[in-house]
Amino acid sequence: MAYSDFTFPKLRKEYGIEQEDAILFESIVTVAPTSRLQQDIEDAKLLPLYSEKAKSEAIIFPILRELRIKNPFITIFSGYALNIEKHKELSGTPDFLISAKARTIVPQSPIFCLFESKNKDPEEGFAQCAAEMYAARLFNQENDEPFETIYGVVTNAYDWVFLKLEGNTIFIDKERYFLNELPKLLGILQYIIDQYKR
């Protein structure tokens, strides 16, 4: 079963994962974007971004690239399979995932953040991202990196919604963040990365 086939009732039935709305970030320290990222975003606005792939390449990846430059201990993977052998239904390919290991050529634990790109409303990807987050935690456990808290992001490149897996609950942020609030968005992503610095 692919991650995209999951629903929250399926996650609850199979893995005991509950869903809850919450405020995930009480206060945000903004991070100024570099001139390079600002130019990338301005250039992207001139493109016909009609598909998930186009939005991922033109907007989401430049943001993640900037995070990698500022945080060299992480590695960002695009289009790598995350399959859990003991749970055959947990299989598929997240759009992006971040590992707290530097310069690896394949995903290594700990994986701590997953990104799903959707063409329209981010809500379409909540259950899929939640399944990927649960799989990431199992992956970490199997590789002796028992990070219990995993973050997720579902975005159509313009609207960004954050998720957090803690215990048996997926917390979905009540707040939405927007591309035109880039310093705030970068601040949240940096906060998440800071949780995994060693």
The 8 nearest C-alpha neighbors of each residue, nearest first, counted from 0:
[[1, 88, 89, 4, 90, 2, 87, 5],
 [0, 2, 90, 3, 91, 4, 88, 89],
 [1, 3, 127, 4, 5, 91, 130, 90],
 [2, 4, 127, 1, 5, 124, 126, 91],
 [5, 3, 2, 1, 0, 6, 127, 126],
 [6, 4, 2, 3, 127, 126, 9, 7],
 [5, 7, 126, 9, 8, 10, 4, 127],
 [6, 8, 10, 9, 126, 11, 5, 18],
 [9, 7, 11, 6, 10, 12, 5, 13],
 [8, 10, 12, 6, 7, 11, 13, 5],
 [11, 9, 7, 13, 14, 16, 8, 12],
 [10, 12, 15, 16, 8, 9, 14, 13],
 [11, 13, 9, 10, 15, 14, 8, 16],
 [14, 12, 10, 11, 9, 15, 16, 8],
 [15, 13, 10, 16, 11, 12, 9, 167],
 [14, 16, 11, 12, 13, 17, 10, 167],
 [17, 15, 11, 167, 10, 14, 168, 18],
 [18, 16, 168, 11, 169, 167, 15, 19],
 [17, 19, 169, 168, 170, 16, 20, 7],
 [20, 18, 170, 171, 169, 21, 17, 168],
 [19, 21, 171, 170, 173, 172, 18, 22],
 [22, 20, 172, 173, 23, 170, 171, 19],
 [21, 23, 172, 173, 24, 25, 174, 20],
 [24, 22, 172, 21, 25, 170, 171, 163],
 [23, 25, 26, 22, 27, 187, 172, 174],
 [26, 24, 23, 22, 27, 28, 21, 174],
 [27, 25, 24, 28, 23, 187, 29, 186],
 [26, 28, 29, 186, 187, 24, 183, 25],
 [27, 29, 186, 30, 26, 183, 187, 190],
 [28, 30, 186, 183, 182, 27, 31, 185],
 [31, 29, 182, 186, 185, 32, 28, 183],
 [30, 32, 182, 33, 29, 185, 181, 186],
 [33, 31, 36, 182, 30, 37, 34, 181],
 [32, 34, 35, 36, 37, 31, 65, 38],
 [33, 35, 37, 36, 38, 32, 39, 31],
 [34, 36, 38, 33, 37, 39, 32, 40],
 [37, 35, 39, 38, 33, 34, 32, 40],
 [36, 38, 34, 40, 39, 35, 41, 33],
 [37, 39, 41, 35, 36, 40, 42, 34],
 [40, 38, 36, 42, 37, 41, 43, 35],
 [41, 39, 43, 37, 42, 38, 58, 36],
 [40, 42, 38, 44, 43, 39, 37, 45],
 [41, 43, 39, 40, 44, 45, 38, 46],
 [44, 42, 40, 46, 45, 41, 57, 39],
 [43, 45, 41, 42, 46, 40, 47, 48],
 [46, 44, 43, 42, 47, 41, 48, 40],
 [45, 47, 43, 44, 48, 42, 57, 53],
 [48, 46, 49, 45, 44, 53, 43, 50],
 [49, 47, 53, 54, 46, 50, 43, 51],
 [48, 50, 47, 53, 51, 118, 54, 52],
 [51, 49, 53, 52, 48, 118, 54, 117],
 [50, 52, 118, 54, 53, 117, 116, 55],
 [53, 51, 55, 50, 54, 56, 116, 48],
 [52, 54, 56, 50, 48, 55, 51, 57],
 [55, 53, 51, 57, 56, 52, 58, 48],
 [56, 54, 59, 52, 53, 58, 57, 60],
 [55, 57, 53, 60, 54, 58, 52, 59],
 [56, 58, 54, 43, 55, 53, 59, 60],
 [59, 57, 54, 61, 60, 55, 56, 40],
 [60, 58, 55, 62, 61, 156, 56, 63],
 [59, 61, 63, 62, 56, 58, 55, 64],
 [62, 60, 64, 63, 59, 58, 65, 36],
 [63, 61, 65, 60, 59, 64, 66, 58],
 [64, 62, 60, 66, 65, 61, 67, 59],
 [65, 63, 61, 67, 66, 62, 60, 68],
 [64, 66, 68, 62, 63, 67, 61, 69],
 [65, 67, 63, 69, 64, 68, 70, 62],
 [66, 68, 70, 64, 65, 69, 71, 73],
 [69, 67, 65, 66, 70, 71, 64, 63],
 [68, 70, 66, 67, 71, 65, 64, 72],
 [71, 69, 67, 72, 68, 66, 73, 192],
 [70, 72, 73, 67, 68, 69, 101, 74],
 [71, 73, 101, 70, 100, 99, 74, 196],
 [74, 72, 99, 101, 100, 71, 98, 70],
 [73, 75, 98, 101, 97, 102, 100, 76],
 [74, 76, 97, 96, 98, 73, 77, 95],
 [77, 75, 96, 95, 97, 79, 74, 78],
 [78, 76, 95, 94, 79, 75, 96, 93],
 [77, 79, 94, 92, 93, 95, 80, 76],
 [80, 78, 92, 77, 76, 81, 93, 106],
 [81, 79, 92, 91, 82, 78, 93, 90],
 [80, 82, 92, 91, 90, 79, 83, 93],
 [81, 83, 90, 89, 80, 84, 91, 87],
 [82, 84, 86, 85, 89, 87, 90, 134],
 [83, 85, 86, 87, 82, 89, 90, 88],
 [86, 84, 83, 87, 89, 88, 82, 137],
 [87, 85, 83, 84, 88, 89, 82, 90],
 [86, 88, 89, 84, 85, 83, 90, 0],
 [87, 89, 0, 86, 90, 1, 2, 83],
 [90, 88, 87, 86, 83, 82, 2, 134],
 [91, 89, 82, 1, 88, 81, 2, 83],
 [90, 92, 1, 80, 2, 81, 82, 93],
 [91, 93, 80, 79, 78, 81, 94, 90],
 [94, 92, 95, 78, 115, 114, 91, 96],
 [93, 95, 115, 78, 77, 114, 92, 116],
 [96, 94, 77, 114, 93, 76, 113, 78],
 [95, 97, 113, 76, 112, 75, 114, 93],
 [96, 98, 75, 112, 110, 74, 111, 76],
 [99, 97, 110, 74, 100, 109, 73, 111],
 [100, 98, 73, 109, 72, 110, 74, 195],
 [101, 99, 73, 98, 72, 74, 103, 102],
 [100, 102, 72, 73, 74, 103, 71, 99],
 [103, 101, 74, 104, 100, 73, 72, 71],
 [104, 102, 105, 101, 100, 74, 106, 107],
 [103, 105, 102, 106, 107, 74, 76, 101],
 [106, 104, 103, 107, 79, 76, 102, 74],
 [107, 105, 98, 103, 104, 108, 76, 79],
 [108, 106, 109, 98, 105, 110, 100, 103],
 [109, 107, 110, 139, 144, 98, 142, 106],
 [108, 110, 139, 98, 99, 144, 111, 107],
 [109, 111, 98, 108, 97, 135, 112, 99],
 [110, 112, 149, 109, 97, 150, 98, 113],
 [113, 111, 150, 151, 97, 96, 149, 110],
 [114, 112, 96, 151, 95, 152, 97, 150],
 [115, 113, 152, 95, 94, 151, 153, 96],
 [114, 116, 153, 94, 152, 128, 93, 154],
 [115, 117, 154, 155, 51, 153, 94, 55],
 [118, 116, 155, 119, 51, 121, 154, 115],
 [117, 119, 51, 155, 50, 116, 120, 49],
 [118, 120, 117, 155, 121, 123, 154, 122],
 [119, 121, 122, 123, 155, 117, 118, 154],
 [122, 120, 154, 123, 153, 124, 117, 155],
 [123, 121, 124, 125, 120, 153, 160, 126],
 [122, 124, 121, 120, 125, 117, 126, 119],
 [123, 125, 127, 122, 121, 126, 128, 153],
 [124, 126, 128, 122, 127, 123, 129, 153],
 [127, 125, 129, 6, 128, 7, 124, 5],
 [126, 128, 3, 2, 124, 130, 129, 125],
 [127, 129, 131, 125, 130, 126, 124, 132],
 [128, 130, 126, 132, 131, 127, 125, 133],
 [131, 129, 133, 127, 132, 128, 2, 134],
 [130, 132, 134, 128, 129, 133, 135, 127],
 [133, 131, 135, 129, 134, 130, 149, 128],
 [132, 134, 130, 136, 135, 131, 129, 137],
 [133, 135, 131, 137, 132, 136, 138, 130],
 [136, 134, 138, 132, 133, 137, 110, 131],
 [135, 137, 139, 133, 138, 134, 140, 147],
 [138, 136, 140, 134, 139, 135, 141, 133],
 [139, 137, 135, 141, 136, 140, 134, 142],
 [138, 140, 144, 136, 108, 142, 109, 137],
 [141, 139, 145, 137, 143, 142, 144, 138],
 [140, 142, 138, 139, 143, 137, 144, 145],
 [141, 143, 139, 140, 144, 138, 108, 145],
 [144, 142, 140, 141, 145, 139, 108, 109],
 [143, 145, 139, 140, 142, 109, 146, 108],
 [146, 144, 140, 139, 143, 147, 136, 109],
 [145, 147, 148, 144, 139, 136, 109, 149],
 [146, 148, 145, 136, 165, 149, 166, 164],
 [149, 147, 165, 164, 146, 150, 163, 111],
 [148, 150, 111, 164, 163, 112, 132, 147],
 [151, 149, 163, 112, 162, 111, 164, 113],
 [150, 152, 113, 162, 112, 161, 114, 163],
 [153, 151, 161, 114, 160, 162, 115, 113],
 [154, 152, 115, 160, 121, 114, 116, 159],
 [155, 153, 159, 156, 121, 116, 158, 117],
 [154, 156, 117, 118, 157, 116, 158, 119],
 [157, 155, 154, 158, 54, 59, 58, 159],
 [156, 158, 178, 155, 177, 159, 154, 179],
 [159, 157, 177, 154, 155, 176, 156, 175],
 [158, 160, 154, 176, 175, 177, 153, 157],
 [161, 159, 175, 153, 152, 154, 172, 176],
 [162, 160, 152, 172, 151, 171, 153, 159],
 [163, 161, 171, 151, 170, 150, 172, 152],
 [162, 164, 150, 170, 169, 149, 151, 165],
 [165, 163, 169, 149, 148, 168, 150, 170],
 [164, 166, 148, 168, 167, 163, 147, 169],
 [165, 167, 168, 164, 147, 148, 169, 16],
 [168, 166, 16, 165, 17, 15, 169, 164],
 [169, 167, 17, 16, 165, 166, 18, 164],
 [168, 170, 164, 18, 163, 17, 19, 171],
 [169, 171, 19, 163, 20, 162, 21, 168],
 [172, 170, 162, 20, 21, 19, 161, 173],
 [171, 173, 21, 22, 174, 161, 23, 20],
 [174, 172, 22, 21, 20, 171, 175, 23],
 [175, 173, 172, 176, 22, 160, 23, 161],
 [176, 174, 160, 159, 158, 177, 173, 172],
 [177, 175, 159, 158, 184, 174, 160, 180],
 [176, 178, 158, 180, 179, 157, 159, 175],
 [177, 179, 157, 180, 181, 158, 156, 176],
 [178, 180, 177, 181, 157, 176, 182, 184],
 [181, 179, 178, 177, 183, 182, 184, 176],
 [180, 182, 184, 178, 183, 179, 185, 177],
 [183, 181, 30, 29, 31, 185, 184, 180],
 [182, 184, 29, 186, 181, 185, 180, 187],
 [185, 183, 181, 187, 186, 182, 180, 188],
 [184, 186, 188, 182, 187, 183, 30, 181],
 [187, 185, 29, 30, 183, 189, 184, 28],
 [188, 186, 190, 184, 189, 185, 191, 183],
 [187, 189, 185, 191, 190, 186, 192, 184],
 [188, 190, 192, 186, 191, 187, 185, 193],
 [191, 189, 187, 193, 188, 192, 186, 194],
 [192, 190, 188, 189, 193, 194, 187, 195],
 [191, 193, 189, 194, 190, 195, 188, 196],
 [192, 194, 190, 196, 195, 191, 189, 188],
 [195, 193, 192, 191, 196, 190, 197, 189],
 [196, 194, 193, 192, 197, 99, 191, 111],
 [197, 195, 193, 194, 192, 99, 72, 73],
 [196, 195, 194, 99, 72, 193, 100, 192]]
